[in-house]
Amino acid sequence: MLRAVPVVAAEDTRRTRTLLTHLGAHPRVLSFHAHSPDRRREVLLECLERGEDVALVSDAGTPGISDPGADLVAAARAAGVRIVPIPGVSAVTAALSVAGVSADRFVFLGFLPRRGKERKRLMDLAIRAEWPVVLYEAPPRLVGLLEDLKAAGATDDRRLLVAREITKLHEELRDGTLAQAIEHFGEQAPRGELTIVLWPGPSGQPEPELPDPSGLARKLLGRGMTRRAVAAELVRQTGLPRNEAYRMVLELE
């Protein structure tokens, strides 16, 4: 296919040109990555509108799967351009295929935020998921990710696979427990691209029991707390929407 198309949109032109040379292909190569200006997308759309086929190639994976390309595909589809998927390597499916865990269903979370509430929320989702969870992480942050999973409630014996440099020269697949992974990578810092497959947690894990909102509100009001403070505490402890919590407090008064 790369020998046939006149234009290639490449996340990394240097790597893609190496591949094209190996294949004996000589298309026009245009850079297209996560930080490309809008004008570059317009240039590619103009190529398509002229009837030229454009191949979208990401650096080490599949376009649109934690790789750039989704906005170009959406714009091309909106312009009535026919989109043709070409199956290619994806770290998500490659790691699952060698993990030895049933992946009829799985959760893909990609790179987690480095900090904040969203990181905590996704950590909680990962450790409570009833299906395998696939994560991406950069080498310097791998041990931190594993330790954060443990701090969020994953047990030391939780099984996982750390896949490094999948399909490349220095590919490594290391499976074991969370505790073993923390110890190993704490002593031997990983290099390259990392994909982590986390086994499902124990089945039937009970959800934390939340307090009864009206009972909690009565107790807090009885302590002399203001309506606003009681409503805020209801939101924090029960997850009620703020307006609903405040309305409940007013009704109880």
Secondary structure, DSSP 8 states (H G I E B T S, - for coil): -TTT-SEEEESSHHHHHHHHHHHT---EEEE--TT--HHHHHHHHHHHHTT--EEEE-SSS-TTSSSS-HHHHHHHHHTT----------HHHHHHHHH-S--SS-EEEEE--SSSHHHHHHHHHHHH-SS-EEEEE-GGGHHHHHHHHHHTT--TT-EEEEEESTTSTT-EEEEEEHHHHHHHHHHS---S-EEEEE----TT--------HHHHHHHHHHTT--HHHHHHHHHHHH---HHHHHHHHHHH-
